[in-house]
């Protein structure tokens, strides 16, 4: 039986740390942009309930992408 060792921040190389920080920054920017759009968009221009979309947006990269592709009425 093998045991899994948790990887800590200090176990990552500086390149890996940079990638994690860059991807985290993109994720945060996407989510903030989606939540701002959702907050300012009138409810009739949103497909479904705004409260559900607010929760969906929290799902990593997938949530904001789903909101922008399926949550907005044209």
Backbone bond lengths (Angstrom), bond angles and torsions (degrees), N, CA, C in turn:
res aa  C-N    CA-C-N  psi(-1)  N-CA   C-N-CA  omega(-1)  CA-C   N-CA-C  phi
1 X - - - 1.440 - - 1.533 108.64 -
2 X 1.322 115.92 129.91 1.458 119.95 179.43 1.526 109.54 -102.65
3 X 1.314 114.84 148.08 1.465 118.58 177.34 1.516 108.40 -109.02
4 X 1.331 115.35 146.30 1.456 120.58 179.38 1.519 109.07 -92.26
5 X 1.318 115.24 133.27 1.456 120.23 176.80 1.521 108.22 -94.20
6 X 1.308 116.19 132.64 1.458 120.00 176.25 1.519 109.08 -70.11
7 X 1.310 115.04 139.55 1.452 120.55 178.03 1.516 107.96 -93.35
8 X 1.312 116.04 126.53 1.456 120.73 178.25 1.527 109.23 -100.84
9 X 1.319 115.55 167.49 1.468 121.42 -179.89 1.529 110.86 -55.64
10 X 1.320 116.53 -41.32 1.466 120.32 -177.49 1.533 112.57 -71.35
11 X 1.333 117.55 -17.13 1.467 120.66 176.07 1.532 111.71 -75.22
12 X 1.319 117.23 -20.48 1.466 121.27 -177.79 1.529 110.61 -80.28
13 X 1.317 115.16 147.90 1.460 119.31 173.95 1.522 108.60 -73.10
14 X 1.311 116.92 165.94 1.468 119.59 179.57 1.535 110.51 -63.06
15 X 1.326 117.78 -32.93 1.465 121.08 176.37 1.518 111.99 -65.85
16 X 1.322 116.45 -42.71 1.463 120.92 178.21 1.526 110.63 -65.84
17 X 1.322 116.90 -40.05 1.455 120.74 177.04 1.525 110.82 -61.55
18 X 1.325 116.59 -40.48 1.467 121.00 179.31 1.523 110.78 -63.71
19 X 1.333 117.04 -41.22 1.467 120.99 179.27 1.529 110.16 -64.55
20 X 1.326 117.28 -44.18 1.466 121.00 178.89 1.525 110.04 -60.83
21 X 1.320 117.78 -44.39 1.462 121.03 179.59 1.529 111.74 -65.22
22 X 1.330 117.41 -40.44 1.463 120.69 179.56 1.530 110.91 -65.28
23 X 1.329 116.82 -46.19 1.466 120.35 179.60 1.529 111.08 -65.46
24 X 1.313 117.09 -37.40 1.469 120.61 177.19 1.520 110.81 -64.14
25 X 1.317 116.17 -39.19 1.462 120.79 178.76 1.524 111.24 -64.86
26 X 1.320 116.45 -42.88 1.468 120.97 177.97 1.526 109.76 -63.00
27 X 1.329 117.20 -44.85 1.459 121.60 -179.85 1.522 110.92 -60.15
28 X 1.321 116.52 -46.89 1.456 120.72 -179.50 1.522 111.35 -63.32
29 X 1.320 116.64 -40.22 1.471 120.87 179.05 1.527 111.15 -65.10
30 X 1.331 116.02 -44.13 1.471 119.84 178.22 1.529 110.95 -60.67
31 X 1.321 116.50 -46.88 1.463 120.61 -178.01 1.529 110.73 -64.83
32 X 1.319 117.33 -44.51 1.471 120.22 -179.53 1.522 111.22 -62.82
33 X 1.326 116.58 -40.86 1.464 120.94 178.53 1.527 110.82 -65.14
34 X 1.330 116.50 -43.19 1.469 120.38 179.95 1.526 111.26 -66.10
35 X 1.341 117.33 -44.30 1.467 119.76 179.40 1.527 111.14 -64.91
36 X 1.318 117.66 -37.98 1.466 120.70 177.81 1.521 110.54 -64.80
37 X 1.326 116.42 -44.31 1.462 120.27 177.83 1.528 110.56 -61.61
38 X 1.319 116.03 -44.75 1.466 120.64 -179.60 1.530 111.22 -61.83
39 X 1.319 116.98 -41.06 1.464 121.08 -178.19 1.524 112.35 -67.39
40 X 1.324 116.99 -32.13 1.465 120.17 -176.12 1.526 113.53 -96.86
41 X 1.313 117.31 -13.87 1.470 121.13 -179.37 1.529 110.00 -81.69
42 X 1.333 118.04 131.80 1.473 120.32 177.44 1.534 111.20 -60.80
43 X 1.313 117.12 142.09 1.463 122.46 -177.38 1.536 113.71 -52.71
44 X 1.347 119.87 -38.32 1.465 118.84 178.97 1.537 113.86 -64.35
45 X 1.329 117.31 -16.54 1.465 120.85 179.72 1.521 112.80 -96.59
46 X 1.348 115.96 12.48 1.466 121.69 178.35 1.519 108.15 -117.83
47 X 1.326 117.07 132.77 1.473 121.53 176.13 1.521 108.79 -77.47
48 X 1.305 117.61 106.52 1.464 121.76 179.85 1.513 111.75 97.34
49 X 1.327 114.40 -169.78 1.468 120.52 -177.33 1.520 110.88 -83.10
50 X 1.306 115.44 137.49 1.457 120.66 179.75 1.529 111.75 -61.94
51 X 1.320 117.55 -35.83 1.469 120.09 -179.62 1.525 111.67 -63.60
52 X 1.326 116.39 -36.41 1.474 120.32 178.31 1.520 109.50 -68.56
53 X 1.336 117.18 -43.98 1.464 119.99 179.13 1.522 111.47 -63.95
54 X 1.332 117.81 -35.24 1.471 120.55 177.69 1.527 110.48 -60.05
55 X 1.333 116.70 -39.55 1.467 120.79 177.90 1.527 111.30 -71.71
56 X 1.328 117.11 -40.52 1.468 121.27 -179.23 1.530 110.56 -62.13
57 X 1.316 116.93 -38.87 1.462 121.30 -178.36 1.529 111.26 -59.01
58 X 1.324 117.16 -26.75 1.464 121.16 -179.28 1.530 113.05 -71.99
59 X 1.312 118.55 -6.53 1.467 122.45 -177.20 1.527 112.09 -84.00
60 X 1.294 116.84 80.70 1.462 123.93 175.11 1.518 111.33 40.57
61 X 1.337 117.59 -138.45 1.465 121.31 -178.78 1.526 111.19 -74.76
62 X 1.294 116.29 -31.26 1.457 121.19 -174.35 1.532 112.78 -63.99
63 X 1.316 118.12 -40.38 1.461 121.18 -176.57 1.518 114.19 -59.27
64 X 1.344 118.39 -55.26 1.465 118.92 178.55 1.530 113.09 -60.98
65 X 1.326 116.36 -37.46 1.473 119.74 178.87 1.522 109.96 -63.75
66 X 1.328 117.24 -43.73 1.470 120.57 177.41 1.524 111.12 -62.03
67 X 1.330 116.88 -41.36 1.460 119.70 179.45 1.521 110.64 -61.29
68 X 1.328 117.32 -48.21 1.465 120.03 -176.93 1.533 112.67 -70.53
69 X 1.329 118.04 -26.44 1.466 120.02 -179.35 1.522 113.59 -93.15
70 X 1.342 117.74 -27.85 1.465 119.91 -175.56 1.521 114.94 -126.44
71 X 1.313 118.19 -15.14 1.448 120.52 -172.88 1.522 115.46 -91.01
72 X 1.323 116.74 -14.45 1.465 120.29 -175.12 1.527 109.62 -106.09
73 X 1.321 115.28 130.93 1.473 120.43 174.87 1.517 109.03 -85.64
74 X 1.299 115.66 134.56 1.468 120.87 -177.06 1.461 116.17 -79.35
